[in-house]
Amino acid sequence: MSNHHDGAWTLHRRDDGEVLADLVVTGGDFPWLNARIDPKEGLAEVRPLFATELRLLDRIDEDIDSWERAYDAVQDAVTLRYPDGRKVPEFLLHVDGDEAWWRWSDEPFDEKDG
């Protein structure tokens, strides 16, 4: 199994696979990884989705449905890839400026488990 701290993870546009950013791991606290974002040209187009998700995350206890819709929009727009290029089956990714943090699973999350 590869070390997920070695090399950059990549964020891709879902519809055409364009690389939107390299996510260079700077640390983490299991199960989360933290990274510096090295943006590519197309990242600006999806940044508003992440901004909305992060804003609603701060109020998740008051309105989880709105946050879930915002995060669904993120997942509909992007995919995440491991440093070795394989697609990450399931992830929870937050982006704020030039920083990102995420957790992932090698298996899809079961929506019923929350």
TORKOL-4160 file (C-alpha; in steps of 0.2 Angstrom, whole numbers, padded with zeros to 4 digits, m for minus):
114
<pt num="1" X="0000" Y="0000" Z="0000"/>
<pt num="2" X="0007" Y="0017" Z="m0005"/>
<pt num="3" X="0010" Y="0031" Z="0008"/>
<pt num="4" X="m0004" Y="0044" Z="0006"/>
<pt num="5" X="0008" Y="0057" Z="0012"/>
<pt num="6" X="0020" Y="0055" Z="m0003"/>
<pt num="7" X="0017" Y="0065" Z="m0018"/>
<pt num="8" X="0003" Y="0077" Z="m0022"/>
<pt num="9" X="m0016" Y="0072" Z="m0023"/>
<pt num="10" X="m0025" Y="0080" Z="m0037"/>
<pt num="11" X="m0042" Y="0088" Z="m0039"/>
<pt num="12" X="m0051" Y="0085" Z="m0055"/>
<pt num="13" X="m0066" Y="0092" Z="m0064"/>
<pt num="14" X="m0078" Y="0078" Z="m0064"/>
<pt num="15" X="m0085" Y="0080" Z="m0082"/>
<pt num="16" X="m0069" Y="0081" Z="m0092"/>
<pt num="17" X="m0055" Y="0076" Z="m0079"/>
<pt num="18" X="m0046" Y="0092" Z="m0081"/>
<pt num="19" X="m0033" Y="0094" Z="m0066"/>
<pt num="20" X="m0040" Y="0109" Z="m0056"/>
<pt num="21" X="m0026" Y="0108" Z="m0042"/>
<pt num="22" X="m0012" Y="0099" Z="m0034"/>
<pt num="23" X="m0015" Y="0096" Z="m0016"/>
<pt num="24" X="0002" Y="0095" Z="m0008"/>
<pt num="25" X="0001" Y="0086" Z="0009"/>
<pt num="26" X="0008" Y="0097" Z="0023"/>
<pt num="27" X="0002" Y="0086" Z="0038"/>
<pt num="28" X="m0013" Y="0079" Z="0046"/>
<pt num="29" X="m0022" Y="0072" Z="0061"/>
<pt num="30" X="m0030" Y="0055" Z="0056"/>
<pt num="31" X="m0042" Y="0053" Z="0048"/>
<pt num="32" X="m0039" Y="0070" Z="0041"/>
<pt num="33" X="m0025" Y="0076" Z="0029"/>
<pt num="34" X="m0020" Y="0095" Z="0027"/>
<pt num="35" X="m0013" Y="0102" Z="0011"/>
<pt num="36" X="m0007" Y="0117" Z="0002"/>
<pt num="37" X="m0016" Y="0120" Z="m0014"/>
<pt num="38" X="m0006" Y="0123" Z="m0030"/>
<pt num="39" X="m0021" Y="0129" Z="m0041"/>
<pt num="40" X="m0022" Y="0126" Z="m0060"/>
<pt num="41" X="m0032" Y="0137" Z="m0072"/>
<pt num="42" X="m0049" Y="0129" Z="m0069"/>
<pt num="43" X="m0050" Y="0130" Z="m0050"/>
<pt num="44" X="m0057" Y="0147" Z="m0050"/>
<pt num="45" X="m0073" Y="0140" Z="m0058"/>
<pt num="46" X="m0077" Y="0128" Z="m0043"/>
<pt num="47" X="m0070" Y="0139" Z="m0029"/>
<pt num="48" X="m0088" Y="0146" Z="m0026"/>
<pt num="49" X="m0095" Y="0129" Z="m0022"/>
<pt num="50" X="m0081" Y="0126" Z="m0009"/>
<pt num="51" X="m0085" Y="0143" Z="m0001"/>
<pt num="52" X="m0103" Y="0140" Z="0000"/>
<pt num="53" X="m0100" Y="0122" Z="0008"/>
<pt num="54" X="m0088" Y="0130" Z="0021"/>
<pt num="55" X="m0100" Y="0144" Z="0025"/>
<pt num="56" X="m0114" Y="0131" Z="0028"/>
<pt num="57" X="m0102" Y="0119" Z="0037"/>
<pt num="58" X="m0101" Y="0133" Z="0051"/>
<pt num="59" X="m0120" Y="0131" Z="0053"/>
<pt num="60" X="m0122" Y="0113" Z="0051"/>
<pt num="61" X="m0130" Y="0110" Z="0067"/>
<pt num="62" X="m0144" Y="0122" Z="0063"/>
<pt num="63" X="m0146" Y="0117" Z="0045"/>
<pt num="64" X="m0138" Y="0100" Z="0039"/>
<pt num="65" X="m0149" Y="0099" Z="0024"/>
<pt num="66" X="m0142" Y="0115" Z="0016"/>
<pt num="67" X="m0124" Y="0109" Z="0020"/>
<pt num="68" X="m0128" Y="0092" Z="0012"/>
<pt num="69" X="m0135" Y="0100" Z="m0004"/>
<pt num="70" X="m0119" Y="0111" Z="m0005"/>
<pt num="71" X="m0108" Y="0097" Z="m0003"/>
<pt num="72" X="m0118" Y="0087" Z="m0016"/>
<pt num="73" X="m0114" Y="0101" Z="m0028"/>
<pt num="74" X="m0095" Y="0099" Z="m0024"/>
<pt num="75" X="m0096" Y="0081" Z="m0027"/>
<pt num="76" X="m0105" Y="0083" Z="m0043"/>
<pt num="77" X="m0091" Y="0095" Z="m0049"/>
<pt num="78" X="m0075" Y="0087" Z="m0044"/>
<pt num="79" X="m0066" Y="0071" Z="m0041"/>
<pt num="80" X="m0050" Y="0067" Z="m0030"/>
<pt num="81" X="m0036" Y="0056" Z="m0035"/>
<pt num="82" X="m0022" Y="0048" Z="m0024"/>
<pt num="83" X="m0004" Y="0052" Z="m0028"/>
<pt num="84" X="m0003" Y="0037" Z="m0038"/>
<pt num="85" X="m0017" Y="0043" Z="m0050"/>
<pt num="86" X="m0031" Y="0031" Z="m0044"/>
<pt num="87" X="m0048" Y="0039" Z="m0041"/>
<pt num="88" X="m0053" Y="0041" Z="m0023"/>
<pt num="89" X="m0070" Y="0032" Z="m0021"/>
<pt num="90" X="m0076" Y="0043" Z="m0007"/>
<pt num="91" X="m0070" Y="0059" Z="0001"/>
<pt num="92" X="m0075" Y="0074" Z="0012"/>
<pt num="93" X="m0065" Y="0089" Z="0006"/>
<pt num="94" X="m0065" Y="0107" Z="0012"/>
<pt num="95" X="m0056" Y="0121" Z="0003"/>
<pt num="96" X="m0052" Y="0138" Z="0011"/>
<pt num="97" X="m0040" Y="0150" Z="0001"/>
<pt num="98" X="m0024" Y="0141" Z="m0002"/>
<pt num="99" X="m0027" Y="0127" Z="0010"/>
<pt num="100" X="m0037" Y="0111" Z="0009"/>
<pt num="101" X="m0041" Y="0097" Z="0022"/>
<pt num="102" X="m0050" Y="0081" Z="0019"/>
<pt num="103" X="m0054" Y="0063" Z="0024"/>
<pt num="104" X="m0056" Y="0049" Z="0012"/>
<pt num="105" X="m0061" Y="0031" Z="0011"/>
<pt num="106" X="m0055" Y="0017" Z="m0001"/>
<pt num="107" X="m0073" Y="0011" Z="m0001"/>
<pt num="108" X="m0089" Y="0022" Z="m0004"/>
<pt num="109" X="m0097" Y="0028" Z="0012"/>
<pt num="110" X="m0114" Y="0020" Z="0016"/>
<pt num="111" X="m0126" Y="0035" Z="0016"/>
<pt num="112" X="m0137" Y="0026" Z="0030"/>
<pt num="113" X="m0122" Y="0026" Z="0041"/>
<pt num="114" X="m0121" Y="0045" Z="0041"/>
